[in-house]
Amino acid sequence: SSDLSANGAERINALRATPELAQADEVRGAVPADERVIVVGDDWSSATLFHADRRGMMYRETGPRLDAGELGTTYRYVYWHNTEPFEHWSRYFPPELKYEWISEHVLRILPIGE
């Protein structure tokens, strides 16, 4: 019986070590539960949002530009996936948009005018 418990614990720890769950842990720790998150650089995979138990959207460079009025209001957090160089920020968001980093990959969008 103790072998099964140990094996189960090992399997759970192995699952926690997957990139998707590490990303979800970071989002969960940085973004309040009632906030929406934009995920950039993870293609269309919703795994980060699903495992973080957060609402939001996956955003691709080839997708439509977001309305500036939604940035900093409806969407106030961005998870910047490490596969996307941060120099590409302006491909996704208006250049006048201000932000602050709150964790290694999560930034908070400041309302325009702040």
C-alpha positions, 0 to 999 in steps of 0.5 A: 500500500505504501508503494502505491502511495509513493508511486502516486506522489511521484506521478503527481510531482512529475505532472507538476514539473510539466511546462504547462503546470509551471506556467499555470502556477505562475499565472495563478500566483500573479493574477487575481482569480477574477481577472482575465489574462492574455497569453502571448506566444503559446499558439492557440493552446489554452492549457495555461489558462485552464490549469491556472483556473483563469479566464482569458484569451490566446493571442497570436501575432496574426490575430486581430489587433485588440481594441486599446479600450480593452487593454488595461480594463477588460484585459489587465494581465499578459502572460508572455510565453518565453518562446516569443522574444519580448522585442516583438511587443509592438507586433501585438500591442499599441506602442503607447501601452504602458505595463509593469512586470509582476513576475518572470513572465506576467505583466500588468497592463496599466490603463492608458493615460496612467 
